[in-house]
Amino acid sequence: MSHKTCPSIIVFDVNETLLDITTLEPLFDRVFGDRLALRE
């Protein structure tokens, strides 16, 4: 009889939690003509 164990996995979503990407809004406004494109 074989005993298989599943690995424990923890996933963290740190996008915009640890990084403030709003500083990129002027770049997106200049390149795409819409600063809200950053959120897409």
SULUR-V505570 format. One record per backbone hydrogen bond with DSSP energy under -1.0 kcal/mol. CO is the residue of the C=O (numbers start at 1). NH is the residue of the N-H. If there is no record, write none. Layout:
BEGIN
co;nh
CO;NH
CO;NH
END
This chain:
BEGIN
co;nh
14;17
14;18
19;21
21;24
22;25
24;28
25;29
26;30
27;31
28;32
28;34
29;33
34;37
35;38
36;39
37;40
END
